[in-house]
Amino acid sequence: MEEAQTTATMKRVYLIINCLILAVGNCGGPLIMRLYFVRGGNRIWFSSWLETGGWPIILLPLLVSYTRRRKTGSAKLVLMGPRVFVAAAAIGTATGLDDYMYAYGVARLPVSTSSLIIATQLAFTAAFAFVLVKQRFTAYSVNAVVLLTLGAVVLGLHTEGDRPEGESNREYLLGFFLTLIAAALYGLILPLVELMYKRAKQALTYTLVMEIQLVLCFFATLFCTVGMIVNNDFQAISREAKEFELGETRYYVVVVCSAIIWQCFFLGAIGVIYYSSSLLSGIVVTVLLPITEILAVIFYHERFQAEKGVSLFLSIWGFISYFYGDIKHNKDTITNTNKNNDDVSSVNNNGLTAETQLADQTSIP
């Protein structure tokens, strides 16, 4: 019993650590990407490439893990089997497409607006998780889906007030809808990762999770690299750096920091899925929305209009609805489990009492 409690406690600790890693990427990623665009950057394919281009960083913890395995006698360099590799490659390619649509949205929309649209990801994650991994779907989940969807619709009702200067109505609307599609696609990707875990047909460890992260980001980067080649982004990087408002050196600092911060997002997301579920990963992203909103207003002086306030309220309300439903379900599960245990114990005790009485009656001369 003590060993089981210790394991559960450590699992919660690792889950919290991955939530913190996800928080760094989820809040910092959109902000630094927006910094790139507002200070002179305009390469969307390059910006989407940076979302997963930091994948070599994962080689460092994988090297440490391999070194530790060698000391214990297991010298296998790669744990991932062919089945998981193919699945991770396919999901990674879809992630590359998602990165491009998201980067286009961030380039055309204020951070606060794009973040609120991304909040609808939870609704898509919940729906796809229900279909793909049989996630429990209650009335509270439905309520959260409706509220978060309404939040995105409210943003679309007023597009004049927060449109960046010089941007056409077509570009703004295209950015809005591509961001919404990106939210839907990533809402599918998260349950697909969970489904891959469940059907891996091999021992699932955190080292394997990091290998999946490596393959996933590699193929996403490969997809965006093709786009960069077609769009001649590689030739334009040096010129763009020289024209960057903050200076050439800071341009490369922004680029490197962007790649690192986005790796935190992807590693945290799949880590939360590993220690819990894809739905919780989507919930954490939504919970961090108000922080991103506040940071965008502070650093970029973006206007916080009434529509954004209503959308933010609906998003938070949707999360609270889901969270309350989850707590209620857990309490009911614990209560039913305890009741069943008491019933079993009562039946066993009655059986023992009956056997004792029968033995006593038999022993009477």
Salt bridges, closest charged atoms under 4 A:
GLU160 OE1 - ARG163 NH1 3.35
ASP162 OD2 - LYS308 NZ 3.65
GLU194 OE2 - LYS198 NZ 3.88
ASP233 OD1 - ARG43 NH1 2.92
GLU245 OE1 - ARG39 NH1 3.35
GLU307 OE2 - HIS158 ND1 3.85
ASP326 OD1 - ARG136 NH2 3.42
ASP332 OD2 - LYS328 NZ 3.49
